């Protein structure tokens, strides 16, 4: 099992709610996603990111298929201009 974690910081944190909704929709559209969780920061400290995404996948191949999925690519095209920072960790459980 592969766990994919993404932390996102938005130029305008107001965009995080729509991003959360869109990400949750992806979870129902892309079969290579086993689980998907989206959390919004509640502390708002100077080191906080605005949104955390965690997905799980059966394999690295499934993670790559998710990332190449047209729905994910379209979402990324909408999202990237809104972000000031993004970090990713992918690990094998």
ABEGO torsion letter per residue (X at the ends): XBBBBBBBBBABAAAAAAAAAAAAAAAAABAABABBBBBBBAAGBAABBABBBBBBBABAAAAAAAAABAAAAAAAAAAAAABABBBBBBBBX
